[in-house]
Amino acid sequence: MTDIDCMVAAARLGLRFNGMQKYPDGSTRPMFTDVMETRSSFMVHRGETPEAALARVRDSYRNYQAPSSEAP
């Protein structure tokens, strides 16, 4: 993905594009922040779309926030 692709995806999904993060192997991956729901920053993994990465982060956040089913 290019910076422009990432900015377009960010605008479409309601995210903030934080830039491309460099890895020691020379590869880069985009980093976004979900400003609408989780307020967390996340990387898009190799082979993953920004939409899939956002769904992954939001699902994880919702599962973490879910109340325990055990009675106190």
N, CA, C and O atoms as CSV, one atom per row, in Angstrom:
chain,resi,resn,atom,element,x,y,z
A,1,MET,N,N,0.839,-1.189,0.000
A,1,MET,CA,C,0.000,0.000,0.000
A,1,MET,C,C,0.880,1.247,0.000
A,1,MET,O,O,1.926,1.288,0.647
A,2,THR,N,N,0.444,2.235,-0.720
A,2,THR,CA,C,1.139,3.516,-0.722
A,2,THR,C,C,0.529,4.410,0.348
A,2,THR,O,O,-0.530,4.105,0.897
A,3,ASP,N,N,1.202,5.509,0.636
A,3,ASP,CA,C,0.658,6.478,1.589
A,3,ASP,C,C,-0.706,6.980,1.132
A,3,ASP,O,O,-1.609,7.158,1.949
A,4,ILE,N,N,-0.858,7.206,-0.160
A,4,ILE,CA,C,-2.135,7.708,-0.685
A,4,ILE,C,C,-3.233,6.658,-0.481
A,4,ILE,O,O,-4.340,6.998,-0.063
A,5,ASP,N,N,-2.936,5.385,-0.774
A,5,ASP,CA,C,-3.903,4.312,-0.527
A,5,ASP,C,C,-4.331,4.311,0.933
A,5,ASP,O,O,-5.513,4.159,1.242
A,6,CYS,N,N,-3.378,4.477,1.816
A,6,CYS,CA,C,-3.661,4.464,3.250
A,6,CYS,C,C,-4.503,5.668,3.675
A,6,CYS,O,O,-5.407,5.533,4.500
A,7,MET,N,N,-4.212,6.832,3.119
A,7,MET,CA,C,-4.994,8.025,3.448
A,7,MET,C,C,-6.434,7.886,2.963
A,7,MET,O,O,-7.367,8.300,3.652
A,8,VAL,N,N,-6.613,7.307,1.782
A,8,VAL,CA,C,-7.958,7.074,1.251
A,8,VAL,C,C,-8.713,6.084,2.135
A,8,VAL,O,O,-9.877,6.303,2.468
A,9,ALA,N,N,-8.038,4.986,2.517
A,9,ALA,CA,C,-8.668,3.990,3.393
A,9,ALA,C,C,-9.016,4.613,4.739
A,9,ALA,O,O,-10.090,4.357,5.283
A,10,ALA,N,N,-8.121,5.424,5.275
A,10,ALA,CA,C,-8.373,6.072,6.563
A,10,ALA,C,C,-9.601,6.974,6.485
A,10,ALA,O,O,-10.441,6.954,7.385
A,11,ALA,N,N,-9.711,7.745,5.441
A,11,ALA,CA,C,-10.869,8.629,5.283
A,11,ALA,C,C,-12.163,7.828,5.147
A,11,ALA,O,O,-13.195,8.203,5.702
A,12,ARG,N,N,-12.098,6.740,4.416
A,12,ARG,CA,C,-13.280,5.913,4.192
A,12,ARG,C,C,-13.725,5.203,5.474
A,12,ARG,O,O,-14.922,5.028,5.700
A,13,LEU,N,N,-12.774,4.796,6.307
A,13,LEU,CA,C,-13.080,3.995,7.491
A,13,LEU,C,C,-13.156,4.805,8.789
A,13,LEU,O,O,-13.469,4.256,9.846
A,14,GLY,N,N,-12.875,6.093,8.712
A,14,GLY,CA,C,-12.905,6.918,9.920
A,14,GLY,C,C,-11.695,6.692,10.812
A,14,GLY,O,O,-11.807,6.693,12.037
A,15,LEU,N,N,-10.539,6.499,10.191
A,15,LEU,CA,C,-9.304,6.251,10.927
A,15,LEU,C,C,-8.341,7.411,10.736
A,15,LEU,O,O,-8.533,8.258,9.864
A,16,ARG,N,N,-7.308,7.438,11.558
A,16,ARG,CA,C,-6.196,8.362,11.333
A,16,ARG,C,C,-5.024,7.517,10.832
A,16,ARG,O,O,-4.671,6.513,11.451
A,17,PHE,N,N,-4.432,7.919,9.728
A,17,PHE,CA,C,-3.255,7.237,9.195
A,17,PHE,C,C,-2.038,7.821,9.886
A,17,PHE,O,O,-1.779,9.020,9.774
A,18,ASN,N,N,-1.283,6.987,10.601
A,18,ASN,CA,C,-0.125,7.444,11.371
A,18,ASN,C,C,1.177,7.364,10.591
A,18,ASN,O,O,2.204,7.868,11.046
A,19,GLY,N,N,1.144,6.741,9.432
A,19,GLY,CA,C,2.350,6.618,8.622
A,19,GLY,C,C,2.758,5.179,8.453
A,19,GLY,O,O,2.145,4.267,9.009
A,20,MET,N,N,3.802,4.990,7.677
A,20,MET,CA,C,4.342,3.657,7.424
A,20,MET,C,C,5.421,3.368,8.460
A,20,MET,O,O,6.303,4.193,8.698
A,21,GLN,N,N,5.342,2.199,9.067
A,21,GLN,CA,C,6.306,1.787,10.075
A,21,GLN,C,C,7.321,0.846,9.438
A,21,GLN,O,O,6.948,-0.106,8.753
A,22,LYS,N,N,8.588,1.112,9.664
A,22,LYS,CA,C,9.653,0.298,9.061
A,22,LYS,C,C,10.043,-0.841,9.994
A,22,LYS,O,O,10.112,-0.683,11.213
A,23,TYR,N,N,10.294,-1.991,9.383
A,23,TYR,CA,C,10.749,-3.176,10.098
A,23,TYR,C,C,12.219,-3.415,9.789
A,23,TYR,O,O,12.710,-2.957,8.757
A,24,PRO,N,N,12.938,-4.126,10.666
A,24,PRO,CA,C,14.365,-4.374,10.433
A,24,PRO,C,C,14.669,-5.081,9.114
A,24,PRO,O,O,15.761,-4.930,8.566
A,25,ASP,N,N,13.703,-5.856,8.601
A,25,ASP,CA,C,13.950,-6.556,7.334
A,25,ASP,C,C,13.776,-5.642,6.121
A,25,ASP,O,O,13.921,-6.085,4.981
A,26,GLY,N,N,13.466,-4.374,6.364
A,26,GLY,CA,C,13.312,-3.407,5.281
A,26,GLY,C,C,11.887,-3.220,4.803
A,26,GLY,O,O,11.616,-2.317,4.011
A,27,SER,N,N,10.969,-4.056,5.269
A,27,SER,CA,C,9.569,-3.914,4.864
A,27,SER,C,C,8.902,-2.791,5.663
A,27,SER,O,O,9.393,-2.373,6.711
A,28,THR,N,N,7.793,-2.329,5.148
A,28,THR,CA,C,7.013,-1.309,5.838
A,28,THR,C,C,5.567,-1.775,5.944
A,28,THR,O,O,5.075,-2.530,5.105
A,29,ARG,N,N,4.904,-1.311,6.990
A,29,ARG,CA,C,3.492,-1.611,7.177
A,29,ARG,C,C,2.787,-0.359,7.665
A,29,ARG,O,O,3.347,0.416,8.440
A,30,PRO,N,N,1.549,-0.163,7.208
A,30,PRO,CA,C,0.825,1.022,7.638
A,30,PRO,C,C,0.312,0.897,9.070
A,30,PRO,O,O,-0.070,-0.180,9.526
A,31,MET,N,N,0.317,2.028,9.758
A,31,MET,CA,C,-0.243,2.105,11.105
A,31,MET,C,C,-1.389,3.107,11.095
A,31,MET,O,O,-1.278,4.201,10.542
A,32,PHE,N,N,-2.480,2.711,11.712
A,32,PHE,CA,C,-3.671,3.544,11.811
A,32,PHE,C,C,-4.090,3.672,13.271
A,32,PHE,O,O,-3.667,2.882,14.114
A,33,THR,N,N,-4.922,4.668,13.569
A,33,THR,CA,C,-5.573,4.780,14.864
A,33,THR,C,C,-7.072,4.820,14.634
A,33,THR,O,O,-7.568,5.578,13.800
A,34,ASP,N,N,-7.790,3.989,15.390
A,34,ASP,CA,C,-9.253,3.950,15.347
A,34,ASP,C,C,-9.760,5.048,16.275
A,34,ASP,O,O,-9.918,4.829,17.476
A,35,VAL,N,N,-10.010,6.212,15.724
A,35,VAL,CA,C,-10.425,7.359,16.539
A,35,VAL,C,C,-11.917,7.333,16.874
A,35,VAL,O,O,-12.376,8.097,17.724
A,36,MET,N,N,-12.666,6.463,16.215
A,36,MET,CA,C,-14.112,6.455,16.413
A,36,MET,C,C,-14.578,5.496,17.500
A,36,MET,O,O,-15.567,5.774,18.178
A,37,GLU,N,N,-13.889,4.376,17.679
A,37,GLU,CA,C,-14.403,3.379,18.612
A,37,GLU,C,C,-13.391,2.985,19.686
A,37,GLU,O,O,-13.624,3.240,20.868
A,38,THR,N,N,-12.292,2.376,19.305
A,38,THR,CA,C,-11.382,1.817,20.319
A,38,THR,C,C,-10.314,2.793,20.779
A,38,THR,O,O,-9.739,2.624,21.854
A,39,ARG,N,N,-10.044,3.809,19.977
A,39,ARG,CA,C,-8.985,4.782,20.232
A,39,ARG,C,C,-7.606,4.127,20.332
A,39,ARG,O,O,-6.697,4.658,20.970
A,40,SER,N,N,-7.470,2.979,19.699
A,40,SER,CA,C,-6.193,2.274,19.726
A,40,SER,C,C,-5.515,2.348,18.359
A,40,SER,O,O,-6.164,2.483,17.322
A,41,SER,N,N,-4.198,2.257,18.399
A,41,SER,CA,C,-3.417,2.236,17.167
A,41,SER,C,C,-3.104,0.793,16.819
A,41,SER,O,O,-2.954,-0.054,17.700
A,42,PHE,N,N,-3.006,0.524,15.526
A,42,PHE,CA,C,-2.763,-0.845,15.080
A,42,PHE,C,C,-2.052,-0.845,13.742
A,42,PHE,O,O,-2.127,0.107,12.965
A,43,MET,N,N,-1.361,-1.947,13.505
A,43,MET,CA,C,-0.663,-2.161,12.248
A,43,MET,C,C,-1.513,-3.065,11.365
A,43,MET,O,O,-2.268,-3.903,11.859
A,44,VAL,N,N,-1.384,-2.888,10.076
A,44,VAL,CA,C,-2.010,-3.793,9.118
A,44,VAL,C,C,-0.985,-4.880,8.819
A,44,VAL,O,O,0.113,-4.589,8.345
A,45,HIS,N,N,-1.340,-6.121,9.093
A,45,HIS,CA,C,-0.428,-7.246,8.877
A,45,HIS,C,C,-0.274,-7.532,7.382
A,45,HIS,O,O,-1.098,-7.109,6.571
A,46,ARG,N,N,0.773,-8.241,7.036
A,46,ARG,CA,C,0.979,-8.642,5.643
A,46,ARG,C,C,-0.213,-9.439,5.155
A,46,ARG,O,O,-0.700,-10.332,5.849
A,47,GLY,N,N,-0.681,-9.117,3.964
A,47,GLY,CA,C,-1.802,-9.827,3.366
A,47,GLY,C,C,-3.157,-9.420,3.923
A,47,GLY,O,O,-4.174,-10.006,3.553
A,48,GLU,N,N,-3.190,-8.436,4.796
A,48,GLU,CA,C,-4.433,-7.987,5.429
A,48,GLU,C,C,-4.820,-6.632,4.849
A,48,GLU,O,O,-3.951,-5.818,4.537
A,49,THR,N,N,-6.095,-6.394,4.706
A,49,THR,CA,C,-6.584,-5.089,4.256
A,49,THR,C,C,-6.807,-4.203,5.483
A,49,THR,O,O,-6.926,-4.710,6.598
A,50,PRO,N,N,-6.864,-2.885,5.285
A,50,PRO,CA,C,-7.191,-2.014,6.415
A,50,PRO,C,C,-8.555,-2.362,7.027
A,50,PRO,O,O,-8.733,-2.275,8.242
A,51,GLU,N,N,-9.509,-2.755,6.187
A,51,GLU,CA,C,-10.841,-3.131,6.692
A,51,GLU,C,C,-10.745,-4.355,7.602
A,51,GLU,O,O,-11.356,-4.392,8.670
A,52,ALA,N,N,-9.976,-5.354,7.173
A,52,ALA,CA,C,-9.813,-6.570,7.979
A,52,ALA,C,C,-9.060,-6.268,9.271
A,52,ALA,O,O,-9.397,-6.806,10.326
A,53,ALA,N,N,-8.052,-5.420,9.197
A,53,ALA,CA,C,-7.296,-5.053,10.393
A,53,ALA,C,C,-8.189,-4.315,11.384
A,53,ALA,O,O,-8.125,-4.567,12.587
A,54,LEU,N,N,-9.013,-3.414,10.888
A,54,LEU,CA,C,-9.936,-2.683,11.761
A,54,LEU,C,C,-10.929,-3.640,12.416
A,54,LEU,O,O,-11.203,-3.527,13.610
A,55,ALA,N,N,-11.461,-4.568,11.653
A,55,ALA,CA,C,-12.390,-5.558,12.217
A,55,ALA,C,C,-11.703,-6.387,13.288
A,55,ALA,O,O,-12.294,-6.664,14.332
A,56,ARG,N,N,-10.455,-6.788,13.040
A,56,ARG,CA,C,-9.691,-7.571,14.014
A,56,ARG,C,C,-9.524,-6.805,15.320
A,56,ARG,O,O,-9.727,-7.355,16.402
A,57,VAL,N,N,-9.153,-5.535,15.209
A,57,VAL,CA,C,-8.912,-4.716,16.396
A,57,VAL,C,C,-10.219,-4.464,17.154
A,57,VAL,O,O,-10.261,-4.557,18.381
A,58,ARG,N,N,-11.270,-4.147,16.422
A,58,ARG,CA,C,-12.553,-3.890,17.094
A,58,ARG,C,C,-13.127,-5.148,17.725
A,58,ARG,O,O,-13.697,-5.081,18.814
A,59,ASP,N,N,-12.989,-6.293,17.066
A,59,ASP,CA,C,-13.456,-7.555,17.664
A,59,ASP,C,C,-12.689,-7.853,18.943
A,59,ASP,O,O,-13.280,-8.237,19.953
A,60,SER,N,N,-11.390,-7.677,18.900
A,60,SER,CA,C,-10.562,-7.916,20.078
A,60,SER,C,C,-10.964,-6.976,21.212
A,60,SER,O,O,-11.061,-7.393,22.366
A,61,TYR,N,N,-11.193,-5.718,20.883
A,61,TYR,CA,C,-11.597,-4.720,21.874
A,61,TYR,C,C,-12.942,-5.086,22.497
A,61,TYR,O,O,-13.103,-5.024,23.716
A,62,ARG,N,N,-13.898,-5.464,21.666
A,62,ARG,CA,C,-15.228,-5.834,22.180
A,62,ARG,C,C,-15.142,-7.068,23.067
A,62,ARG,O,O,-15.789,-7.120,24.113
A,63,ASN,N,N,-14.356,-8.059,22.665
A,63,ASN,CA,C,-14.198,-9.262,23.477
A,63,ASN,C,C,-13.532,-8.941,24.806
A,63,ASN,O,O,-13.880,-9.527,25.831
A,64,TYR,N,N,-12.595,-8.034,24.800
A,64,TYR,CA,C,-11.907,-7.631,26.031
A,64,TYR,C,C,-12.853,-6.871,26.949
A,64,TYR,O,O,-12.792,-7.018,28.170
A,65,GLN,N,N,-13.734,-6.056,26.361
A,65,GLN,CA,C,-14.656,-5.231,27.126
A,65,GLN,C,C,-15.890,-5.993,27.608
A,65,GLN,O,O,-16.620,-5.502,28.469
A,66,ALA,N,N,-16.128,-7.177,27.068
A,66,ALA,CA,C,-17.340,-7.940,27.404
A,66,ALA,C,C,-17.331,-8.301,28.888
A,66,ALA,O,O,-16.303,-8.726,29.416
A,67,PRO,N,N,-18.471,-8.135,29.564
A,67,PRO,CA,C,-18.548,-8.487,30.985
A,67,PRO,C,C,-18.451,-9.998,31.164
A,67,PRO,O,O,-18.851,-10.773,30.295
A,68,SER,N,N,-17.929,-10.381,32.274
A,68,SER,CA,C,-17.802,-11.791,32.608
A,68,SER,C,C,-19.180,-12.392,32.838
A,68,SER,O,O,-20.074,-11.719,33.351
A,69,SER,N,N,-19.354,-13.648,32.464
A,69,SER,CA,C,-20.645,-14.304,32.673
A,69,SER,C,C,-20.754,-14.897,34.078
A,69,SER,O,O,-21.802,-15.416,34.462
A,70,GLU,N,N,-19.676,-14.817,34.831
A,70,GLU,CA,C,-19.699,-15.346,36.184
A,70,GLU,C,C,-20.368,-14.363,37.130
A,70,GLU,O,O,-20.150,-13.155,37.039
A,71,ALA,N,N,-21.180,-14.884,38.035
A,71,ALA,CA,C,-21.837,-14.028,39.034
A,71,ALA,C,C,-20.818,-13.636,40.102
A,71,ALA,O,O,-19.935,-14.428,40.431
A,72,PRO,N,N,-20.930,-12.427,40.645
A,72,PRO,CA,C,-19.983,-12.000,41.685
A,72,PRO,C,C,-20.193,-12.744,42.989
A,72,PRO,O,O,-19.478,-12.500,43.961
